[in-house]
Amino acid sequence: MKNITLTITALLLIFTIGCNTATQETNNHSDKAFETFENVFLDAYWQQYPNLGIYAGYGKYYDKLVVPNSAAFAANIAFSIKWLDSCNTIDYKSLSENNKISFNIIQNQLKSDVWYTSVFKQQEWDASIYNISGACDYIINQPYAPLNERLKLLTGYLGNSDEYYKAAFLNLNNPTKEHTALSIKQNTGGLDVFGTSLSDSIKASTLTEAEKTSLQQNIAKATNAMKGFATSLEGLMNNKNVTFRNFRIGKKLFAEKFLYDIAADLTPEQVYEKAVAAKQMYHQKMFTMADKVWVKYYGTQTKPGDSLQLVQLVLNKIQLQHAKPADFFNSICSQVTELKKFILQKDLFDFDTNAAPIKVRYMPVYARGVSSASADFIPPYQKQGTTFYNIDDLTLYTPENAESVLREDNYYSSELLSIHEAVPGHCMQGIYNNKKSTDVLRAVFQNGAMIEGWAVYTEAMMVENGWGNHSPEIELALGTWRLRELANVIIDYDIQCQNKSEAAIRNFLIKECFQTTGQVNEKYHRATVSQVQLCSYFTGATAIQDLREEYKKKMGDKYSLKEFHEKFLSFGSSPVKYIRERMLQ
């Protein structure tokens, strides 16, 4: 902490000197000083949170695993308060518009960190936050250094893994059953990181025998600690005398978490009202499309009087058109190839679809248990590497569960899944985030509403531009996705703040949002182990769509969809409200 204090003092002197010059020179000095401030802050941040630094690709502290005890949490709070104090001395008005965005992101991150530790206290009830397997996977497999160096870093990182898991279990005070079960699943699955592939890497390395022995000892220490942690959690689950905390966090904490995580100008209640209103609009749109193809699927059969029932009957037919579990992965790979070609043909982005390192892979075991698909970005500092589109292995599902997921992700819907997760959704945005954003800060402190909102925005944007040839089937699939995303807001708020029952939530998702049993099971589970994150999709997409319309009016005849996309993505993963200020100024 002493070095940080001296650095801050020096930086403040730079700001003071800058403020005594002419206006333009003041701005230049302030911006240069802020850039120095930002670099020093980020290094200090990764030193304080080395595990987060691993995911960011900041290799300086890869061998550090902080034991999550009370002293560590107190140090985190002190760190945030100290840097917030230094932020308060900065002349915000003298900064460039670009640096104002960075300043706001830093301040929000620090305030959020304090709130999470001192108010939300997730460390006391969410056992799933304790898991080293993801960080180990990055250390082992990301191409930031030669194999020998990566393995040596892994040795250091695992050195106190036993103390890490001991402290983790001691932290738990009235945990939730849902997060405890998730932690058991993910830590047990995370053992796969230390399996055959790592053994082969060790054999292929040129480490000395002493180095190999040390690494093997630490791997054994880590795997035993993970197994022990999972066993201890299972003991809690099986102990009838243990009282578990309700997973619902209530309105107050939900509103505060929404403020920090979403960083929007709207309240949760305002977003909720928008989602309810949008639901009615999409019901009408989907009825119009379903009515068009009724004869195609049902011939002369009498139409039902209930419009929602008519839509569901048509969807039932469309959902039967899907891949087999064993073929699903390959069908996803083919879709990604075709999507890359499409954005070139339509000239939607300045994106090198041939060279972009996007790879479809089966989801790592340690990441399973929340959703059936996801995206993993290249760490921001790393620049080189592969962006992954993760797909769960449906051949491991029961036939009933696999069929349910495949009906949800039928041929039409799975195309939207690939748009959302891969191109031009998450994977592509992640590549832009690393390569085109002028400030690494936007890549390391990512705004979830911008990221998820972008992925949702691209679904409709691609269909608008001809993906699927405007067929009623692709339009109906898009409608189900839109209902899914606005339903995320509704069920998140209803569950966490309104105490709605599981039965009511399931009925809503099935009857009004046309979701299959498999999708409902996954979504309800996800809503019990997360809070606010489900609001990010609809909130972010709505903000981006509104910004596009405003930007179009501003640009007039000079407007170009491609130019809008390029400019929007140049701001990295910043909150949309900050991007909006820059693009409309």
C-alpha positions in Angstrom: 0.0 0.0 0.0 2.9 2.4 0.7 4.1 2.3 -2.9 0.5 3.0 -4.2 0.2 6.0 -1.9 3.5 7.5 -3.2 2.4 6.9 -6.8 -0.9 8.6 -6.2 0.8 11.6 -4.6 3.1 12.0 -7.6 0.3 11.8 -10.0 -1.7 14.4 -8.1 1.2 16.8 -8.5 1.1 16.3 -12.2 -2.6 17.2 -12.2 -1.9 20.3 -10.0 0.9 21.5 -12.4 -1.5 21.0 -15.4 -4.2 23.1 -13.8 -2.0 26.2 -13.7 -1.4 26.4 -17.5 -3.6 27.6 -20.3 -6.9 25.9 -21.0 -5.8 23.7 -24.0 -2.5 22.9 -22.3 -4.4 22.1 -19.1 -6.5 19.6 -21.0 -3.4 18.0 -22.6 -1.6 17.8 -19.2 -4.7 16.4 -17.6 -5.2 13.8 -20.2 -1.6 12.7 -20.2 -1.6 12.6 -16.4 -4.8 10.6 -16.4 -3.4 8.1 -18.8 -0.4 7.6 -16.5 -2.8 7.4 -13.6 -4.9 4.7 -15.4 -1.8 2.6 -16.2 -0.6 2.7 -12.6 -4.1 2.0 -11.3 -4.5 -1.0 -13.5 -1.2 -2.5 -12.4 -2.1 -2.0 -8.8 -5.6 -3.5 -9.4 -4.2 -6.7 -10.9 -1.7 -6.9 -8.0 -4.6 -6.6 -5.6 -6.8 -9.0 -7.7 -4.3 -11.4 -9.4 -7.0 -14.0 -10.2 -8.9 -11.4 -12.2 -5.6 -10.4 -13.8 -5.3 -13.9 -15.2 -8.6 -13.6 -17.0 -7.5 -10.2 -18.3 -4.2 -11.7 -19.6 -2.1 -9.5 -17.4 0.7 -12.0 -16.9 2.7 -10.1 -14.2 0.9 -11.8 -11.3 -0.1 -15.2 -12.7 1.6 -17.1 -9.9 -0.3 -15.4 -7.1 -3.3 -17.0 -5.6 -4.8 -14.9 -2.8 -6.2 -16.8 0.1 -9.8 -15.4 0.6 -9.7 -14.7 4.3 -11.0 -11.7 6.3 -7.6 -9.9 6.0 -7.8 -10.2 2.2 -11.3 -8.8 2.1 -10.4 -5.9 4.4 -7.4 -5.2 2.2 -9.6 -5.1 -0.9 -11.9 -2.5 0.7 -9.0 -0.4 1.8 -7.5 -0.5 -1.7 -10.8 0.7 -3.3 -11.2 3.5 -0.8 -7.7 4.7 -1.3 -8.1 4.8 -5.1 -11.5 6.4 -4.9 -9.9 9.2 -2.8 -7.4 9.7 -5.5 -10.2 9.8 -8.2 -11.9 12.6 -6.2 -8.9 14.8 -6.7 -9.0 14.6 -10.5 -10.5 17.6 -12.4 -13.1 15.6 -14.3 -14.2 18.6 -16.4 -10.7 19.0 -17.8 -10.5 15.5 -19.2 -11.3 14.7 -22.8 -14.6 13.0 -23.5 -12.9 9.7 -24.1 -11.0 9.8 -20.8 -14.2 10.8 -19.0 -15.6 7.4 -20.0 -12.6 5.7 -18.5 -12.8 7.8 -15.3 -16.4 6.8 -14.8 -15.7 3.1 -15.4 -12.8 3.2 -12.9 -15.0 4.9 -10.3 -17.9 2.5 -10.8 -15.6 -0.5 -10.6 -14.1 0.7 -7.3 -17.5 1.5 -5.7 -18.9 -1.8 -7.0 -16.0 -3.7 -5.4 -16.6 -2.1 -2.0 -20.3 -2.8 -2.2 -19.9 -6.4 -3.2 -17.6 -7.1 -0.3 -19.1 -5.0 2.5 -22.8 -4.9 1.6 -23.7 -7.8 -0.7 -21.2 -10.1 1.1 -21.3 -12.7 -1.7 -18.2 -14.3 -0.1 -20.4 -15.5 2.8 -23.2 -17.3 0.9 -22.1 -18.0 -2.7 -19.9 -21.1 -2.6 -19.6 -21.1 -6.4 -17.3 -18.1 -6.4 -14.6 -20.3 -5.0 -13.1 -22.2 -7.9 -9.5 -22.2 -9.3 -10.0 -24.4 -12.3 -10.9 -21.6 -14.7 -7.8 -19.6 -13.9 -5.6 -22.8 -14.1 -7.1 -23.5 -17.5 -6.0 -20.0 -18.7 -2.5 -20.4 -17.2 -2.0 -23.8 -18.9 -3.6 -23.3 -22.3 -3.5 -19.6 -23.3 -0.5 -18.9 -25.7 1.0 -16.0 -23.7 4.4 -17.8 -23.0 6.3 -20.9 -23.8 5.1 -24.2 -22.2 7.8 -24.4 -19.6 7.1 -20.9 -18.3 3.4 -21.6 -18.2 3.9 -24.7 -16.1 6.3 -22.9 -13.7 3.6 -20.3 -13.2 1.1 -23.0 -12.5 3.4 -24.5 -9.9 3.5 -21.1 -8.1 -0.2 -20.5 -8.4 -1.1 -23.9 -6.9 1.3 -23.5 -4.0 -1.3 -22.4 -1.4 -4.4 -23.9 -3.1 -5.1 -25.9 0.1 -5.2 -22.8 2.2 -7.4 -21.1 -0.5 -10.1 -23.8 -0.1 -9.8 -24.0 3.7 -10.5 -20.3 3.9 -13.3 -20.5 1.3 -15.2 -23.1 3.4 -14.7 -21.1 6.6 -16.1 -18.0 4.9 -19.5 -19.6 4.2 -22.0 -18.4 6.7 -25.6 -19.4 6.0 -25.0 -20.2 2.3 -27.7 -20.8 -0.3 -28.5 -24.4 -1.3 -28.5 -23.4 -5.0 -25.0 -21.9 -5.0 -23.7 -24.7 -2.9 -24.9 -27.4 -5.4 -23.5 -25.4 -8.3 -20.1 -25.1 -6.6 -20.0 -28.9 -6.0 -20.7 -29.5 -9.7 -18.3 -27.0 -11.0 -15.4 -27.8 -8.7 -15.8 -31.5 -9.3 -16.0 -30.9 -13.0 -12.9 -28.6 -12.7 -10.7 -31.5 -11.9 -10.8 -32.2 -15.6 -8.3 -29.3 -16.0 -5.7 -31.4 -14.2 -6.3 -34.5 -16.2 -4.7 -36.2 -19.2 -4.1 -33.1 -21.3 -2.0 -31.5 -18.5 -0.1 -34.7 -17.9 0.8 -34.8 -21.6 1.9 -31.2 -21.5 4.2 -31.9 -18.5 5.7 -34.9 -20.4 6.2 -32.7 -23.5 8.0 -30.0 -21.5 11.7 -29.7 -20.8 11.3 -28.9 -17.1 13.9 -30.5 -14.8 12.9 -33.5 -12.8 12.8 -31.4 -9.7 10.5 -28.9 -11.3 8.2 -31.6 -12.5 8.1 -33.1 -9.1 7.2 -29.8 -7.5 4.5 -29.2 -10.0 3.0 -32.7 -9.5 3.0 -32.2 -5.8 1.2 -28.9 -6.1 -1.3 -30.4 -8.6 -2.0 -33.2 -6.1 -2.4 -30.6 -3.3 -4.9 -28.6 -5.5 -7.0 -31.6 -6.6 -7.2 -32.9 -3.1 -8.3 -29.4 -1.9 -10.9 -29.2 -4.6 -12.2 -32.7 -3.7 -12.2 -31.9 0.0 -14.1 -28.6 -0.6 -16.7 -30.4 -2.7 -17.0 -33.1 0.0 -17.4 -30.5 2.7 -20.2 -28.8 0.7 -21.9 -32.1 0.2 -21.8 -32.6 3.9 -23.7 -29.3 4.3 -26.2 -30.3 1.7 -26.9 -33.6 3.5 -26.9 -32.2 7.0 -30.6 -31.8 8.0 -29.6 -29.3 10.8 -28.1 -26.8 8.4 -30.3 -23.9 7.5 -29.7 -22.4 4.1 -30.2 -18.8 3.1 -33.0 -17.9 0.6 -31.4 -17.3 -2.8 -33.6 -14.2 -3.3 -31.8 -11.0 -2.6 -34.8 -8.6 -2.3 -35.6 -5.2 -3.9 -33.0 -3.1 -2.1 -30.0 -5.2 -2.9 -31.4 -5.9 -6.4 -31.6 -2.2 -7.2 -28.1 -1.5 -5.9 -26.6 -4.4 -7.8 -28.5 -3.2 -10.9 -26.9 0.2 -10.5 -23.4 -1.1 -10.4 -23.7 -4.0 -12.9 -25.9 -2.5 -15.6 -24.9 1.2 -15.3 -28.0 2.4 -17.1 -30.1 5.5 -16.7 -33.2 3.4 -15.9 -34.3 1.8 -12.7 -35.1 -1.9 -12.5 -38.8 -1.1 -12.3 -38.7 1.1 -15.5 -36.9 -1.7 -17.4 -39.5 -4.2 -16.1 -42.4 -2.0 -17.4 -40.7 -1.8 -20.8 -40.3 -5.5 -21.0 -44.0 -6.1 -20.1 -45.1 -3.7 -22.8 -42.8 -5.2 -25.4 -44.2 -8.7 -24.7 -47.6 -7.7 -26.0 -46.1 -6.3 -29.2 -44.1 -9.5 -29.9 -47.2 -11.6 -29.3 -49.0 -9.7 -32.0 -46.1 -10.0 -34.4 -45.7 -13.7 -33.9 -49.4 -14.3 -34.3 -49.3 -12.6 -37.7 -46.3 -14.8 -38.8 -47.8 -18.0 -37.5 -51.1 -17.3 -39.2 -49.3 -17.0 -42.5 -47.9 -20.5 -42.3 -50.8 -22.2 -40.6 -51.9 -24.0 -43.8 -48.3 -25.1 -44.5 -48.2 -27.0 -41.3 -51.8 -27.9 -40.5 -53.6 -27.8 -43.9 -57.4 -27.3 -43.5 -57.4 -28.0 -39.7 -59.5 -25.4 -37.9 -57.4 -22.6 -36.3 -57.7 -22.2 -32.5 -59.4 -19.1 -31.3 -56.6 -18.3 -28.8 -53.8 -16.5 -30.7 -51.1 -17.7 -28.3 -52.2 -21.3 -28.8 -52.1 -20.8 -32.6 -48.5 -19.6 -32.3 -47.5 -22.5 -30.0 -49.0 -25.0 -32.4 -47.0 -23.6 -35.3 -43.8 -23.5 -33.2 -44.4 -27.1 -32.2 -44.0 -28.1 -35.9 -41.0 -25.8 -36.5 -39.3 -27.2 -33.3 -39.3 -30.7 -34.7 -36.9 -29.5 -37.4 -33.6 -30.0 -35.5 -30.3 -31.8 -35.6 -29.6 -35.1 -33.7 -27.6 -34.8 -30.5 -24.5 -36.3 -32.2 -24.8 -33.8 -35.2 -25.5 -30.6 -33.3 -21.9 -29.6 -32.8 -21.1 -29.9 -36.5 -24.2 -28.0 -37.5 -23.1 -25.2 -35.2 -19.7 -25.1 -36.9 -21.3 -24.9 -40.3 -23.5 -22.0 -39.2 -20.5 -20.0 -38.0 -18.8 -20.4 -41.4 -22.0 -19.2 -43.2 -22.4 -16.3 -40.9 -18.9 -15.1 -41.6 -19.6 -15.2 -45.3 -22.9 -13.3 -44.8 -21.5 -10.3 -43.1 -18.9 -10.0 -45.9 -21.6 -10.2 -48.5 -23.7 -7.6 -46.8 -20.8 -5.3 -45.9 -21.9 -5.0 -42.3 -18.5 -4.7 -40.6 -14.8 -4.2 -41.3 -14.2 -7.7 -40.0 -11.7 -10.2 -41.4 -13.9 -13.2 -41.3 -11.3 -15.5 -42.7 -8.5 -14.6 -40.3 -10.6 -14.1 -37.1 -9.6 -16.8 -34.6 -13.1 -18.0 -33.6 -13.3 -21.7 -32.7 -16.4 -23.8 -31.8 -15.6 -26.2 -28.9 -17.3 -28.3 -26.4 -17.8 -26.3 -23.2 -15.2 -27.0 -20.5 -16.6 -29.2 -17.7 -15.8 -26.6 -15.0 -18.0 -24.0 -16.8 -21.1 -26.2 -17.2 -24.2 -26.0 -15.2 -25.5 -22.5 -16.0 -26.2 -22.4 -19.8 -25.9 -24.6 -22.8 -23.8 -22.2 -24.8 -21.3 -19.4 -24.1 -18.3 -17.4 -25.4 -14.8 -17.0 -24.1 -12.8 -14.0 -25.2 -9.1 -13.7 -25.7 -7.7 -12.0 -22.5 -7.5 -8.2 -23.2 -3.8 -7.8 -22.5 -2.9 -11.0 -24.4 -4.0 -9.9 -27.9 -3.1 -13.2 -29.5 -5.1 -16.4 -29.1 -8.4 -17.9 -29.9 -11.9 -16.8 -29.1 -14.1 -19.8 -28.2 -17.8 -20.4 -28.9 -18.7 -23.0 -26.3 -21.4 -25.6 -26.8 -22.5 -28.2 -24.2 -22.2 -31.8 -25.3 -25.7 -32.9 -25.9 -24.7 -36.5 -26.3 -24.1 -36.5 -22.5 -27.7 -35.5 -21.8 -30.6 -37.9 -21.2 -32.6 -38.5 -24.5 -35.5 -36.5 -23.0 -33.3 -33.5 -22.0 -31.4 -33.5 -25.3 -34.7 -33.5 -27.3 -36.0 -30.6 -25.2 -32.8 -28.6 -25.8 -32.8 -29.4 -29.5 -36.4 -28.4 -30.0 -35.5 -25.1 -28.4 -32.4 -24.8 -30.5 -33.9 -26.1 -33.7 -32.5 -25.3 -37.1 -33.9 -21.8 -37.1 -33.3 -21.0 -33.5 -29.8 -22.4 -33.4 -28.9 -19.9 -36.2 -29.8 -17.1 -33.8 -27.9 -18.8 -31.1 -24.8 -18.7 -33.3 -25.4 -15.1 -34.2 -25.7 -14.2 -30.5 -22.8 -16.2 -29.2 -20.4 -16.1 -32.1 -20.8 -13.9 -35.2 -21.5 -11.0 -35.1 -22.4 -11.3 -31.4 -20.1 -12.1 -28.4 -17.1 -13.6 -30.2 -16.8 -10.9 -32.8 -17.5 -8.2 -30.3 -14.8 -9.7 -28.1 -12.3 -9.5 -30.9 -13.2 -5.8 -31.6 -12.9 -5.2 -27.9 -9.3 -6.3 -27.9 -8.1 -5.0 -31.2 -10.0 -1.8 -31.9 -10.8 -0.2 -28.6 -8.4 2.6 -27.8 -8.3 1.9 -24.1 -7.7 -1.5 -22.6 -9.8 -0.4 -19.6 -13.0 -1.0 -21.6 -11.9 -4.6 -22.2 -11.0 -5.5 -18.7 -13.9 -3.8 -16.9 -16.6 -5.0 -19.2 -20.2 -3.8 -19.0 -22.5 -6.7 -19.1 -25.5 -4.8 -20.5 -23.4 -3.6 -23.4 -22.0 -7.1 -24.1 -25.3 -8.9 -23.8 -27.2 -6.1 -25.4 -24.9 -6.2 -28.4 -25.4 -9.9 -28.9 -29.2 -9.4 -28.7 -29.1 -6.4 -31.0 -27.3 -8.5 -33.7 -30.0 -11.1 -33.8 -32.6 -8.8 -35.2 -30.0 -6.8 -37.2 -28.9 -9.9 -39.1 -32.5 -10.9 -39.8 -33.4 -7.4 -40.9 -30.5 -7.6 -43.5 -31.7 -10.9 -44.9 -30.4 -13.7 -42.8 -33.0 -16.4 -43.2 -34.6 -14.7 -46.2 -37.3 -13.2 -44.1 -39.1 -16.5 -43.9 -41.9 -16.7 -41.3 -39.9 -19.5 -39.6 -36.9 -17.3 -38.9 -39.2 -14.4 -37.9 -41.0 -16.7 -35.5 -37.6 -17.9 -34.1 -36.6 -14.3 -33.6 -39.8 -13.7 -31.8 -39.1 -16.5 -29.4 -35.7 -15.1 -28.8 -37.1 -11.7 -28.2 -39.6 -13.1 -25.7 -36.9 -15.0 -24.1 -34.8 -11.9 -23.6 -37.5 -9.7 -22.2 -38.7 -12.6 -20.1 -35.3 -12.6 -18.5 -36.1 -9.2 -17.1 -39.5 -10.2 -15.9 -38.6 -13.4 -14.2 -35.4 -11.9 -12.7 -37.4 -9.2 -11.0 -40.3 -11.4 -10.2 -38.2 -14.0 -8.6 -35.7 -11.8 -6.7 -38.0 -8.9 -5.8 -41.6 -10.1 -6.0 -41.1 -13.6 -4.5 -43.0 -15.2 -7.4 -43.3 -19.0 -7.1 -41.4 -21.5 -9.3 -44.8 -22.7 -10.6 -45.8 -19.2 -11.6 -42.5 -18.6 -13.4 -42.6 -21.9 -15.2 -46.2 -21.3 -16.4 -45.3 -17.8 -17.7 -42.2 -19.0 -19.6 -44.1 -21.9 -21.2 -47.5 -20.3 -21.9 -46.5 -16.7 -22.8 -42.9 -17.1 -24.0 -43.2 -20.5 -25.8 -40.2 -22.0 -24.1 -39.6 -25.7 -23.9 -39.3 -27.7 -20.7 -35.5 -27.9 -21.1 -35.2 -24.2 -21.6 -37.4 -23.5 -18.7 -35.4 -25.8 -16.4 -32.2 -24.1 -17.4 -33.6 -20.6 -17.1 -35.2 -21.1 -13.7 -32.0 -22.6 -12.4 -30.0 -19.8 -13.8 -32.3 -17.2 -12.2 -31.7 -18.9 -8.8 -27.9 -18.7 -9.0 -27.6 -15.2 -10.5 -29.2 -11.8 -10.0 -29.6 -8.8 -12.3 -27.4 -10.4 -15.0 -30.6 -11.6 -16.8 -31.7 -8.0 -17.1 -28.6 -7.1 -19.1 -29.9 -8.6 -22.4 -33.0 -6.6 -22.9 -31.7 -3.4 -21.2 -28.6 -3.2 -23.3 -30.3 -4.2 -26.6 -33.0 -1.6 -26.1 -30.4 1.1 -25.5 -28.4 0.2 -28.5 -31.4 0.1 -30.8 -32.5 3.5 -29.5 -29.0 4.9 -30.0 -28.9 3.6 -33.6 -32.1 5.5 -34.4 -30.9 8.7 -32.8 -27.5 8.3 -34.6 -29.3 7.8 -37.9 -31.2 11.0 -37.5 -28.0 12.9 -36.6 -26.1 11.6 -39.6 -28.9 12.0 -42.2 -27.7 11.2 -45.7 -24.2 10.3 -44.3 -25.6 7.5 -42.2 -24.2 4.0 -42.8 -25.1 0.9 -40.8 -21.5 -0.4 -41.2 -20.1 2.9 -40.0 -22.5 2.9 -37.0 -21.3 -0.6 -36.0 -17.6 0.3 -36.4 -17.9 3.5 -34.3 -20.1 1.8 -31.7 -17.7 -1.1 -31.2 -14.6 1.2 -31.1 -15.6 2.2 -27.5 -15.0 -1.3 -26.3 -17.4 -2.8 -23.7 -18.3 0.5 -22.1 -21.8 1.2 -20.7 -24.1 2.2 -23.6 -25.0 5.4 -21.9 -21.4 6.6 -22.1 -21.1 5.5 -25.7 -24.3 7.3 -26.5 -22.9 10.6 -25.1 -19.8 10.3 -27.3 -21.7 9.3 -30.5 -24.4 11.9 -30.3 -22.2 14.9 -29.1 
